[in-house]
Each structure stands twice: as structure tokens, then as C-alpha cells.
């Protein structure tokens, strides 16, 4: 559903984003920054909870690993003697269930080794599953952060309301924007660039990309501040068949979504 940036009433607006509107002089004004906070709060909490659970599992794993690693040959000998005393208590011939003391020693050592290996395997698998879940939530959070910020910046830059979603998909597809390892949004002037541009991402949308993809904006520097560019798909707009391949794909996805 397209975001309305100025409303007389919040009737019909999803209750989950009411907090993104500010009431001034009887009107409700959309605040992109509050909208970003609302959209990312749930993902941040899930990411933090998963990391906390993973850290606890890792701590338990390290403690048990240390406990088992402390077993020396002397400890096993003591364990053997204790088990032998337990097994031979009251048994005159030194046998328990047909096993002699040396057999018991070997049996219990193998049993202890089996249990230790089993525990380590279970914990390794559990930690791997938690790592995978954290990775999936991190990828989702990073995608949400990128899309939400670009959506808010596109709205500020005067992109057509019904073209914002298509334009954001197009910019990501073209490789103009991405996230660094520190989850900071970076702008890339050309596809294939590995070094982010020094131009701030928000400024790139409002200036550099406005010159390059003016058809998505209500007005562009090419047409002057008072000119009105018609968005793709509107009557009198740019012929989609003349668009570059990447823009044509983004435009096609928009039409398919509208028909669904």
C-alpha cells in the first residue's frame, strides 16, 4: 500500500504505522525517520535475542569442553579404581556380569568417550543452527534497513508516490546502493564499483540520480523546477519499450504486481 505523506485523518491507515505520523494544525504529516524506527525495531529485537541465546550456548559449550579436557590419565585411573570397587563390592570372584576389572575399565572409558563425543556433536549442531538463524535475521534486517531508508529518501526527493517502490527496487538492482560490514548504507555511482562514492546516499538520490533517472521524479533539473515529468506507466509517459533493460525489468515487476 502506498504511503500517504499528508492526511486529514488516520482512518484507513495501518495501526502499526500510526506512530510515524505527526499531527500539526489539524493535519497528519508523515515522518520518515519515525517510520524507519517502527519498521526496524522488531528485527533489531529478534537479532539481539538470537545473539543472546547463541552466546549462552557458546558459554555452556566452552564450560563443558573445559571440564572434559581436564581429565588426565590419572583421573581415568582413579575412575577405574572407583568403578572396580563399586562393581566388586560383595562379588567374591572379581566378576560382574561376566566382566573382569580390566574389561570394566575399558568399557567405562569407551562409554565416557562416546558420551563426550555425542554431547560435543549435539552442541556443535545446535550452535550451527543458531548461527544460521542469526544470519537469516541479519540478512532480513539489512534488507529492511536498506529499503526503508531508500524509500524515505526517495519520498523526500519528490519521487512519484506510486513509483517509489519500483524506483527503490530498480536502484538496488542496478547496484547503486548496498550495506557495509558496519551496516552503513553506501552509494556506488556505477555498477560493479567496490569502493563507495564519497557522495552521501541521501544526496545521491536527491541530486545525482535525479539527473540520471529524472522520469521517476515530479520535477528534475533537466526540465526546470516547474516542469512536471510523467511517471512510467502514466498516460503520455515514457514508452517502456525504449527503457534500458534494467529499468524495463523493474517497470515490468511493478505492472505484474499491480495486476496480481
ChimeraX commands (.cxc) that place a marker at each C-alpha (Angstrom):
marker #1 position 0.00,0.00,0.00 radius 0.5
marker #1 position 1.37,3.42,-0.99 radius 0.5
marker #1 position 2.33,5.74,1.87 radius 0.5
marker #1 position 0.36,8.96,2.15 radius 0.5
marker #1 position 2.51,11.86,3.31 radius 0.5
marker #1 position -0.23,14.29,4.33 radius 0.5
marker #1 position -3.62,13.20,5.71 radius 0.5
marker #1 position -6.65,14.79,7.28 radius 0.5
marker #1 position -7.28,11.63,9.33 radius 0.5
marker #1 position -5.53,8.34,10.16 radius 0.5
marker #1 position -8.67,6.37,9.33 radius 0.5
marker #1 position -7.75,3.59,6.91 radius 0.5
marker #1 position -4.03,3.75,7.78 radius 0.5
marker #1 position -2.44,0.62,9.26 radius 0.5
marker #1 position -2.42,1.00,13.03 radius 0.5
marker #1 position 1.16,-0.29,13.14 radius 0.5
marker #1 position 2.45,2.88,11.42 radius 0.5
marker #1 position 0.27,5.47,13.20 radius 0.5
marker #1 position 3.35,6.41,15.20 radius 0.5
marker #1 position 5.07,7.56,12.01 radius 0.5
marker #1 position 2.64,10.47,11.65 radius 0.5
marker #1 position 2.83,13.81,13.49 radius 0.5
marker #1 position -0.26,15.95,13.98 radius 0.5
marker #1 position 0.26,19.63,13.22 radius 0.5
marker #1 position -2.52,22.19,12.73 radius 0.5
marker #1 position -5.17,19.51,12.28 radius 0.5
marker #1 position -3.18,17.56,9.65 radius 0.5
marker #1 position -1.20,14.34,9.96 radius 0.5
marker #1 position 2.32,14.62,8.49 radius 0.5
marker #1 position 4.39,11.53,7.66 radius 0.5
marker #1 position 7.79,11.41,9.41 radius 0.5
marker #1 position 10.23,9.10,7.53 radius 0.5
marker #1 position 12.61,8.83,10.49 radius 0.5
marker #1 position 9.86,7.58,12.83 radius 0.5
marker #1 position 8.72,5.19,10.11 radius 0.5
marker #1 position 12.23,3.69,9.89 radius 0.5
marker #1 position 12.35,3.22,13.66 radius 0.5
marker #1 position 8.98,1.43,13.65 radius 0.5
marker #1 position 9.94,-0.88,10.78 radius 0.5
marker #1 position 13.33,-1.89,12.18 radius 0.5
marker #1 position 12.52,-2.24,15.92 radius 0.5
marker #1 position 11.15,-5.80,15.65 radius 0.5
marker #1 position 14.07,-7.04,13.57 radius 0.5
marker #1 position 16.59,-5.49,15.96 radius 0.5
marker #1 position 14.96,-7.25,18.95 radius 0.5
marker #1 position 14.87,-10.66,17.22 radius 0.5
marker #1 position 18.51,-10.25,16.17 radius 0.5
marker #1 position 19.53,-9.34,19.73 radius 0.5
marker #1 position 17.56,-12.25,21.28 radius 0.5
marker #1 position 19.13,-14.77,18.91 radius 0.5
marker #1 position 22.62,-13.45,19.61 radius 0.5
marker #1 position 22.00,-13.64,23.36 radius 0.5
marker #1 position 20.85,-17.27,23.06 radius 0.5
marker #1 position 23.84,-18.13,20.88 radius 0.5
marker #1 position 26.25,-16.56,23.40 radius 0.5
marker #1 position 24.68,-18.63,26.21 radius 0.5
marker #1 position 25.05,-21.86,24.21 radius 0.5
marker #1 position 28.65,-20.98,23.38 radius 0.5
marker #1 position 29.39,-20.37,27.06 radius 0.5
marker #1 position 27.84,-23.72,28.08 radius 0.5
marker #1 position 29.79,-25.46,25.32 radius 0.5
marker #1 position 33.12,-23.93,26.42 radius 0.5
marker #1 position 32.49,-24.82,30.07 radius 0.5
marker #1 position 31.73,-28.47,29.29 radius 0.5
marker #1 position 34.63,-28.70,26.87 radius 0.5
marker #1 position 36.96,-27.39,29.54 radius 0.5
marker #1 position 35.52,-29.83,32.07 radius 0.5
marker #1 position 36.21,-32.82,29.82 radius 0.5
marker #1 position 39.61,-31.55,28.74 radius 0.5
marker #1 position 40.73,-31.58,32.37 radius 0.5
marker #1 position 40.51,-35.41,32.50 radius 0.5
marker #1 position 44.04,-36.80,32.73 radius 0.5
marker #1 position 45.28,-40.38,32.69 radius 0.5
marker #1 position 45.44,-40.27,36.49 radius 0.5
marker #1 position 41.79,-39.21,36.59 radius 0.5
marker #1 position 40.83,-42.16,34.44 radius 0.5
marker #1 position 42.84,-44.49,36.69 radius 0.5
marker #1 position 41.02,-43.13,39.73 radius 0.5
marker #1 position 37.73,-43.52,37.92 radius 0.5
marker #1 position 38.68,-47.10,37.05 radius 0.5
marker #1 position 39.56,-47.96,40.64 radius 0.5
marker #1 position 36.32,-46.46,41.93 radius 0.5
marker #1 position 34.20,-48.33,39.39 radius 0.5
marker #1 position 36.08,-51.54,40.18 radius 0.5
marker #1 position 35.40,-51.13,43.90 radius 0.5
marker #1 position 31.74,-50.49,43.14 radius 0.5
marker #1 position 31.49,-53.45,40.80 radius 0.5
marker #1 position 33.43,-55.87,43.02 radius 0.5
marker #1 position 31.72,-54.96,46.28 radius 0.5
marker #1 position 30.28,-58.27,47.51 radius 0.5
marker #1 position 31.49,-60.23,44.45 radius 0.5
marker #1 position 33.90,-62.95,45.60 radius 0.5
marker #1 position 35.23,-63.98,42.20 radius 0.5
marker #1 position 36.00,-60.44,40.97 radius 0.5
marker #1 position 33.50,-60.66,38.12 radius 0.5
marker #1 position 30.42,-58.56,37.46 radius 0.5
marker #1 position 28.05,-59.63,34.70 radius 0.5
marker #1 position 30.85,-61.77,33.26 radius 0.5
marker #1 position 33.33,-58.81,33.05 radius 0.5
marker #1 position 36.74,-58.72,34.79 radius 0.5
marker #1 position 38.19,-55.45,36.21 radius 0.5
marker #1 position 40.31,-54.77,33.11 radius 0.5
marker #1 position 37.27,-55.26,30.91 radius 0.5
marker #1 position 35.29,-52.87,33.11 radius 0.5
marker #1 position 38.00,-50.24,32.81 radius 0.5
marker #1 position 37.92,-50.47,29.01 radius 0.5
marker #1 position 34.11,-50.49,28.98 radius 0.5
marker #1 position 33.73,-47.33,31.07 radius 0.5
marker #1 position 36.44,-45.47,29.20 radius 0.5
marker #1 position 34.69,-46.19,25.90 radius 0.5
marker #1 position 31.33,-45.23,27.39 radius 0.5
marker #1 position 32.70,-41.92,28.66 radius 0.5
marker #1 position 34.31,-41.19,25.29 radius 0.5
marker #1 position 31.05,-41.98,23.47 radius 0.5
marker #1 position 29.00,-39.69,25.70 radius 0.5
marker #1 position 31.54,-36.88,25.36 radius 0.5
marker #1 position 31.53,-37.18,21.55 radius 0.5
marker #1 position 27.74,-37.27,21.47 radius 0.5
marker #1 position 27.45,-34.13,23.60 radius 0.5
marker #1 position 30.01,-32.25,21.52 radius 0.5
marker #1 position 28.22,-33.21,18.28 radius 0.5
marker #1 position 24.84,-32.08,19.63 radius 0.5
marker #1 position 26.20,-28.74,20.82 radius 0.5
marker #1 position 28.10,-28.13,17.57 radius 0.5
marker #1 position 24.92,-28.80,15.59 radius 0.5
marker #1 position 22.86,-26.58,17.86 radius 0.5
marker #1 position 25.34,-23.72,17.60 radius 0.5
marker #1 position 25.43,-24.08,13.80 radius 0.5
marker #1 position 21.62,-23.84,13.67 radius 0.5
marker #1 position 21.68,-20.72,15.82 radius 0.5
marker #1 position 24.37,-19.20,13.59 radius 0.5
marker #1 position 22.19,-19.88,10.55 radius 0.5
marker #1 position 19.11,-18.33,12.18 radius 0.5
marker #1 position 21.09,-15.26,13.22 radius 0.5
marker #1 position 22.46,-14.95,9.68 radius 0.5
marker #1 position 18.96,-15.11,8.19 radius 0.5
marker #1 position 17.63,-12.47,10.58 radius 0.5
marker #1 position 20.67,-10.28,9.90 radius 0.5
marker #1 position 20.12,-10.54,6.14 radius 0.5
marker #1 position 16.44,-9.64,6.61 radius 0.5
marker #1 position 17.31,-6.73,8.89 radius 0.5
marker #1 position 19.91,-5.41,6.41 radius 0.5
marker #1 position 17.43,-5.63,3.51 radius 0.5
marker #1 position 14.71,-3.87,5.56 radius 0.5
marker #1 position 17.13,-1.16,6.62 radius 0.5
marker #1 position 18.25,-0.53,3.04 radius 0.5
marker #1 position 14.73,-0.49,1.57 radius 0.5
marker #1 position 13.24,1.64,4.37 radius 0.5
marker #1 position 15.97,4.28,4.14 radius 0.5
marker #1 position 15.85,4.46,0.34 radius 0.5
marker #1 position 12.03,4.72,0.49 radius 0.5
marker #1 position 12.20,7.62,2.92 radius 0.5
marker #1 position 14.90,9.42,0.92 radius 0.5
marker #1 position 13.02,8.91,-2.34 radius 0.5
marker #1 position 9.92,10.44,-0.77 radius 0.5
marker #1 position 11.91,13.49,0.37 radius 0.5
marker #1 position 13.44,13.80,-3.12 radius 0.5
marker #1 position 9.95,14.18,-4.67 radius 0.5
marker #1 position 9.76,10.82,-6.43 radius 0.5
marker #1 position 6.23,9.97,-7.60 radius 0.5
marker #1 position 4.38,8.28,-4.70 radius 0.5
marker #1 position 3.23,5.34,-6.83 radius 0.5
marker #1 position 6.72,4.86,-8.28 radius 0.5
marker #1 position 8.76,4.82,-5.03 radius 0.5
marker #1 position 8.64,1.03,-4.57 radius 0.5
marker #1 position 9.59,0.39,-8.20 radius 0.5
marker #1 position 12.35,3.02,-8.08 radius 0.5
marker #1 position 13.87,1.57,-4.89 radius 0.5
marker #1 position 13.87,-1.94,-6.41 radius 0.5
marker #1 position 15.47,-0.51,-9.55 radius 0.5
marker #1 position 18.25,1.31,-7.63 radius 0.5
marker #1 position 19.11,-1.86,-5.67 radius 0.5
marker #1 position 19.02,-3.98,-8.84 radius 0.5
marker #1 position 21.37,-1.55,-10.57 radius 0.5
marker #1 position 23.80,-1.86,-7.66 radius 0.5
marker #1 position 23.69,1.82,-6.72 radius 0.5
marker #1 position 23.22,1.08,-3.00 radius 0.5
marker #1 position 24.39,-1.53,-0.52 radius 0.5
marker #1 position 25.40,-2.00,3.12 radius 0.5
marker #1 position 28.92,-2.08,4.52 radius 0.5
marker #1 position 30.08,-4.61,7.13 radius 0.5
marker #1 position 29.17,-2.00,9.73 radius 0.5
marker #1 position 25.59,-1.87,8.32 radius 0.5
marker #1 position 26.11,1.64,6.95 radius 0.5
marker #1 position 24.37,2.47,3.66 radius 0.5
marker #1 position 26.82,3.17,0.83 radius 0.5
marker #1 position 26.26,4.71,-2.61 radius 0.5
marker #1 position 28.01,3.37,-5.73 radius 0.5
marker #1 position 27.99,5.60,-8.76 radius 0.5
marker #1 position 28.48,2.78,-11.28 radius 0.5
marker #1 position 27.53,-0.90,-11.36 radius 0.5
marker #1 position 30.45,-3.08,-10.31 radius 0.5
marker #1 position 32.12,-0.42,-8.16 radius 0.5
marker #1 position 33.64,-1.92,-5.00 radius 0.5
marker #1 position 34.54,1.37,-3.34 radius 0.5
marker #1 position 31.61,3.52,-2.14 radius 0.5
marker #1 position 31.29,7.03,-3.52 radius 0.5
marker #1 position 32.12,9.97,-1.26 radius 0.5
marker #1 position 28.65,11.35,-2.04 radius 0.5
marker #1 position 26.15,10.80,0.79 radius 0.5
marker #1 position 23.42,8.29,-0.19 radius 0.5
marker #1 position 20.56,10.68,0.54 radius 0.5
marker #1 position 22.23,13.41,-1.53 radius 0.5
marker #1 position 22.79,10.94,-4.37 radius 0.5
marker #1 position 19.04,10.26,-4.58 radius 0.5
marker #1 position 18.07,13.91,-4.42 radius 0.5
marker #1 position 20.70,15.20,-6.87 radius 0.5
marker #1 position 22.94,12.81,-8.89 radius 0.5
marker #1 position 20.32,10.13,-9.54 radius 0.5
marker #1 position 17.63,12.73,-10.13 radius 0.5
marker #1 position 19.61,13.95,-13.13 radius 0.5
marker #1 position 20.13,10.39,-14.37 radius 0.5
marker #1 position 16.65,8.97,-13.80 radius 0.5
marker #1 position 14.51,12.10,-13.96 radius 0.5
marker #1 position 11.47,10.17,-15.22 radius 0.5
marker #1 position 10.83,8.92,-11.67 radius 0.5
marker #1 position 10.71,12.45,-10.19 radius 0.5
marker #1 position 7.92,15.00,-10.26 radius 0.5
marker #1 position 10.44,17.57,-11.36 radius 0.5
marker #1 position 14.08,17.32,-12.42 radius 0.5
marker #1 position 16.89,19.74,-13.12 radius 0.5
marker #1 position 16.64,18.90,-16.83 radius 0.5
marker #1 position 13.08,20.13,-17.04 radius 0.5
marker #1 position 13.43,23.02,-14.65 radius 0.5
marker #1 position 11.98,23.42,-11.19 radius 0.5
marker #1 position 8.48,23.92,-12.51 radius 0.5
marker #1 position 8.35,21.11,-15.05 radius 0.5
marker #1 position 6.27,18.01,-14.41 radius 0.5
marker #1 position 7.64,14.67,-15.61 radius 0.5
marker #1 position 5.08,11.96,-16.00 radius 0.5
marker #1 position 5.96,8.73,-14.20 radius 0.5
marker #1 position 6.40,5.49,-16.19 radius 0.5
marker #1 position 3.12,3.83,-16.97 radius 0.5
marker #1 position 1.04,7.04,-16.86 radius 0.5
marker #1 position -0.72,8.42,-19.89 radius 0.5
marker #1 position 1.77,10.28,-22.02 radius 0.5
marker #1 position 4.76,8.80,-20.12 radius 0.5
marker #1 position 7.96,7.25,-21.48 radius 0.5
marker #1 position 7.45,4.25,-23.77 radius 0.5
marker #1 position 8.54,1.23,-21.68 radius 0.5
marker #1 position 9.98,-0.39,-24.81 radius 0.5
marker #1 position 12.55,2.40,-25.04 radius 0.5
marker #1 position 13.76,1.99,-21.45 radius 0.5
marker #1 position 17.17,0.40,-20.72 radius 0.5
marker #1 position 16.93,-3.36,-19.85 radius 0.5
marker #1 position 17.31,-2.94,-16.07 radius 0.5
marker #1 position 14.66,-0.18,-15.91 radius 0.5
marker #1 position 12.36,-2.20,-18.14 radius 0.5
marker #1 position 12.62,-5.18,-15.75 radius 0.5
marker #1 position 11.82,-3.00,-12.73 radius 0.5
marker #1 position 8.88,-1.46,-14.60 radius 0.5
marker #1 position 7.62,-4.92,-15.59 radius 0.5
marker #1 position 7.72,-6.11,-11.96 radius 0.5
marker #1 position 5.62,-3.08,-11.00 radius 0.5
marker #1 position 2.98,-3.86,-13.64 radius 0.5
marker #1 position 2.83,-7.54,-12.66 radius 0.5
marker #1 position 2.36,-6.61,-9.01 radius 0.5
marker #1 position -0.42,-4.20,-9.92 radius 0.5
marker #1 position -2.23,-6.88,-11.94 radius 0.5
marker #1 position -1.97,-9.53,-9.19 radius 0.5
marker link #1:1,2 radius 0.2
marker link #1:2,3 radius 0.2
marker link #1:3,4 radius 0.2
marker link #1:4,5 radius 0.2
marker link #1:5,6 radius 0.2
marker link #1:6,7 radius 0.2
marker link #1:7,8 radius 0.2
marker link #1:8,9 radius 0.2
marker link #1:9,10 radius 0.2
marker link #1:10,11 radius 0.2
marker link #1:11,12 radius 0.2
marker link #1:12,13 radius 0.2
marker link #1:13,14 radius 0.2
marker link #1:14,15 radius 0.2
marker link #1:15,16 radius 0.2
marker link #1:16,17 radius 0.2
marker link #1:17,18 radius 0.2
marker link #1:18,19 radius 0.2
marker link #1:19,20 radius 0.2
marker link #1:20,21 radius 0.2
marker link #1:21,22 radius 0.2
marker link #1:22,23 radius 0.2
marker link #1:23,24 radius 0.2
marker link #1:24,25 radius 0.2
marker link #1:25,26 radius 0.2
marker link #1:26,27 radius 0.2
marker link #1:27,28 radius 0.2
marker link #1:28,29 radius 0.2
marker link #1:29,30 radius 0.2
marker link #1:30,31 radius 0.2
marker link #1:31,32 radius 0.2
marker link #1:32,33 radius 0.2
marker link #1:33,34 radius 0.2
marker link #1:34,35 radius 0.2
marker link #1:35,36 radius 0.2
marker link #1:36,37 radius 0.2
marker link #1:37,38 radius 0.2
marker link #1:38,39 radius 0.2
marker link #1:39,40 radius 0.2
marker link #1:40,41 radius 0.2
marker link #1:41,42 radius 0.2
marker link #1:42,43 radius 0.2
marker link #1:43,44 radius 0.2
marker link #1:44,45 radius 0.2
marker link #1:45,46 radius 0.2
marker link #1:46,47 radius 0.2
marker link #1:47,48 radius 0.2
marker link #1:48,49 radius 0.2
marker link #1:49,50 radius 0.2
marker link #1:50,51 radius 0.2
marker link #1:51,52 radius 0.2
marker link #1:52,53 radius 0.2
marker link #1:53,54 radius 0.2
marker link #1:54,55 radius 0.2
marker link #1:55,56 radius 0.2
marker link #1:56,57 radius 0.2
marker link #1:57,58 radius 0.2
marker link #1:58,59 radius 0.2
marker link #1:59,60 radius 0.2
marker link #1:60,61 radius 0.2
marker link #1:61,62 radius 0.2
marker link #1:62,63 radius 0.2
marker link #1:63,64 radius 0.2
marker link #1:64,65 radius 0.2
marker link #1:65,66 radius 0.2
marker link #1:66,67 radius 0.2
marker link #1:67,68 radius 0.2
marker link #1:68,69 radius 0.2
marker link #1:69,70 radius 0.2
marker link #1:70,71 radius 0.2
marker link #1:71,72 radius 0.2
marker link #1:72,73 radius 0.2
marker link #1:73,74 radius 0.2
marker link #1:74,75 radius 0.2
marker link #1:75,76 radius 0.2
marker link #1:76,77 radius 0.2
marker link #1:77,78 radius 0.2
marker link #1:78,79 radius 0.2
marker link #1:79,80 radius 0.2
marker link #1:80,81 radius 0.2
marker link #1:81,82 radius 0.2
marker link #1:82,83 radius 0.2
marker link #1:83,84 radius 0.2
marker link #1:84,85 radius 0.2
marker link #1:85,86 radius 0.2
marker link #1:86,87 radius 0.2
marker link #1:87,88 radius 0.2
marker link #1:88,89 radius 0.2
marker link #1:89,90 radius 0.2
marker link #1:90,91 radius 0.2
marker link #1:91,92 radius 0.2
marker link #1:92,93 radius 0.2
marker link #1:93,94 radius 0.2
marker link #1:94,95 radius 0.2
marker link #1:95,96 radius 0.2
marker link #1:96,97 radius 0.2
marker link #1:97,98 radius 0.2
marker link #1:98,99 radius 0.2
marker link #1:99,100 radius 0.2
marker link #1:100,101 radius 0.2
marker link #1:101,102 radius 0.2
marker link #1:102,103 radius 0.2
marker link #1:103,104 radius 0.2
marker link #1:104,105 radius 0.2
marker link #1:105,106 radius 0.2
marker link #1:106,107 radius 0.2
marker link #1:107,108 radius 0.2
marker link #1:108,109 radius 0.2
marker link #1:109,110 radius 0.2
marker link #1:110,111 radius 0.2
marker link #1:111,112 radius 0.2
marker link #1:112,113 radius 0.2
marker link #1:113,114 radius 0.2
marker link #1:114,115 radius 0.2
marker link #1:115,116 radius 0.2
marker link #1:116,117 radius 0.2
marker link #1:117,118 radius 0.2
marker link #1:118,119 radius 0.2
marker link #1:119,120 radius 0.2
marker link #1:120,121 radius 0.2
marker link #1:121,122 radius 0.2
marker link #1:122,123 radius 0.2
marker link #1:123,124 radius 0.2
marker link #1:124,125 radius 0.2
marker link #1:125,126 radius 0.2
marker link #1:126,127 radius 0.2
marker link #1:127,128 radius 0.2
marker link #1:128,129 radius 0.2
marker link #1:129,130 radius 0.2
marker link #1:130,131 radius 0.2
marker link #1:131,132 radius 0.2
marker link #1:132,133 radius 0.2
marker link #1:133,134 radius 0.2
marker link #1:134,135 radius 0.2
marker link #1:135,136 radius 0.2
marker link #1:136,137 radius 0.2
marker link #1:137,138 radius 0.2
marker link #1:138,139 radius 0.2
marker link #1:139,140 radius 0.2
marker link #1:140,141 radius 0.2
marker link #1:141,142 radius 0.2
marker link #1:142,143 radius 0.2
marker link #1:143,144 radius 0.2
marker link #1:144,145 radius 0.2
marker link #1:145,146 radius 0.2
marker link #1:146,147 radius 0.2
marker link #1:147,148 radius 0.2
marker link #1:148,149 radius 0.2
marker link #1:149,150 radius 0.2
marker link #1:150,151 radius 0.2
marker link #1:151,152 radius 0.2
marker link #1:152,153 radius 0.2
marker link #1:153,154 radius 0.2
marker link #1:154,155 radius 0.2
marker link #1:155,156 radius 0.2
marker link #1:156,157 radius 0.2
marker link #1:157,158 radius 0.2
marker link #1:158,159 radius 0.2
marker link #1:159,160 radius 0.2
marker link #1:160,161 radius 0.2
marker link #1:161,162 radius 0.2
marker link #1:162,163 radius 0.2
marker link #1:163,164 radius 0.2
marker link #1:164,165 radius 0.2
marker link #1:165,166 radius 0.2
marker link #1:166,167 radius 0.2
marker link #1:167,168 radius 0.2
marker link #1:168,169 radius 0.2
marker link #1:169,170 radius 0.2
marker link #1:170,171 radius 0.2
marker link #1:171,172 radius 0.2
marker link #1:172,173 radius 0.2
marker link #1:173,174 radius 0.2
marker link #1:174,175 radius 0.2
marker link #1:175,176 radius 0.2
marker link #1:176,177 radius 0.2
marker link #1:177,178 radius 0.2
marker link #1:178,179 radius 0.2
marker link #1:179,180 radius 0.2
marker link #1:180,181 radius 0.2
marker link #1:181,182 radius 0.2
marker link #1:182,183 radius 0.2
marker link #1:183,184 radius 0.2
marker link #1:184,185 radius 0.2
marker link #1:185,186 radius 0.2
marker link #1:186,187 radius 0.2
marker link #1:187,188 radius 0.2
marker link #1:188,189 radius 0.2
marker link #1:189,190 radius 0.2
marker link #1:190,191 radius 0.2
marker link #1:191,192 radius 0.2
marker link #1:192,193 radius 0.2
marker link #1:193,194 radius 0.2
marker link #1:194,195 radius 0.2
marker link #1:195,196 radius 0.2
marker link #1:196,197 radius 0.2
marker link #1:197,198 radius 0.2
marker link #1:198,199 radius 0.2
marker link #1:199,200 radius 0.2
marker link #1:200,201 radius 0.2
marker link #1:201,202 radius 0.2
marker link #1:202,203 radius 0.2
marker link #1:203,204 radius 0.2
marker link #1:204,205 radius 0.2
marker link #1:205,206 radius 0.2
marker link #1:206,207 radius 0.2
marker link #1:207,208 radius 0.2
marker link #1:208,209 radius 0.2
marker link #1:209,210 radius 0.2
marker link #1:210,211 radius 0.2
marker link #1:211,212 radius 0.2
marker link #1:212,213 radius 0.2
marker link #1:213,214 radius 0.2
marker link #1:214,215 radius 0.2
marker link #1:215,216 radius 0.2
marker link #1:216,217 radius 0.2
marker link #1:217,218 radius 0.2
marker link #1:218,219 radius 0.2
marker link #1:219,220 radius 0.2
marker link #1:220,221 radius 0.2
marker link #1:221,222 radius 0.2
marker link #1:222,223 radius 0.2
marker link #1:223,224 radius 0.2
marker link #1:224,225 radius 0.2
marker link #1:225,226 radius 0.2
marker link #1:226,227 radius 0.2
marker link #1:227,228 radius 0.2
marker link #1:228,229 radius 0.2
marker link #1:229,230 radius 0.2
marker link #1:230,231 radius 0.2
marker link #1:231,232 radius 0.2
marker link #1:232,233 radius 0.2
marker link #1:233,234 radius 0.2
marker link #1:234,235 radius 0.2
marker link #1:235,236 radius 0.2
marker link #1:236,237 radius 0.2
marker link #1:237,238 radius 0.2
marker link #1:238,239 radius 0.2
marker link #1:239,240 radius 0.2
marker link #1:240,241 radius 0.2
marker link #1:241,242 radius 0.2
marker link #1:242,243 radius 0.2
marker link #1:243,244 radius 0.2
marker link #1:244,245 radius 0.2
marker link #1:245,246 radius 0.2
marker link #1:246,247 radius 0.2
marker link #1:247,248 radius 0.2
marker link #1:248,249 radius 0.2
marker link #1:249,250 radius 0.2
marker link #1:250,251 radius 0.2
marker link #1:251,252 radius 0.2
marker link #1:252,253 radius 0.2
marker link #1:253,254 radius 0.2
marker link #1:254,255 radius 0.2
marker link #1:255,256 radius 0.2
marker link #1:256,257 radius 0.2
marker link #1:257,258 radius 0.2
marker link #1:258,259 radius 0.2
marker link #1:259,260 radius 0.2
view
